Structures are given as structure tokens and as C-alpha cells.
Amino acid sequence: MPDHITYRGTNSQGNSYDNRVSDSGGRGYHYSNTNGSYYYQNTNGSQYYNSGRWAFWPC
């Protein structure tokens, strides 16, 4: 099942973010910057970062 977004907003710099929860209770968030970079902390515990030039999956 897809994640459920519990909150979505934009900060004073224009960057957007949302909080998420999965059906199994996992929590996470997505943060997207105006420069094209973004960071995902997913509800399954995985992380994903994209600088706009390269992507990184932490081990």
C-alpha cells in the first residue's frame, strides 16, 4: 500500500516537505529544495538523496 501523507508544507525559502506514515506504522518524510535537490527518508527505513547532479543511497 502507498504511504499516507499526514502533513505537507512549504518553508520560507520555498522548499517543500511532507510527513508520511505507512499502513504498518513506519514514518518518514520527503524534503524537496528549489534548486532541484531532494532528500527522502522513507517509511521502510531507506534513505535517498539527490543533489540535482548525483544520487546517493546510504548503506
Residue, then its C-alpha position, 0 to 999 in steps of 0.5 A: m500500500p502507498d504511504h499516507i501523507t499526514y502533513r505537507g508544507t512549504n518553508s520560507q525559502g520555498n522548499s517543500y516537505d511532507n510527513r508520511v506514515s505507512d499502513s504498518g506504522g513506519r514514518g518518514y518524510h520527503y524534503s524537496n529544495t528549489n534548486g532541484s535537490y531532494y532528500y527522502q527518508n522513507t517509511n521502510g527505513s531507506q534513505y535517498y538523496n539527490s543533489g540535482r547532479w548525483a544520487f546517493w543511497p546510504c548503506 
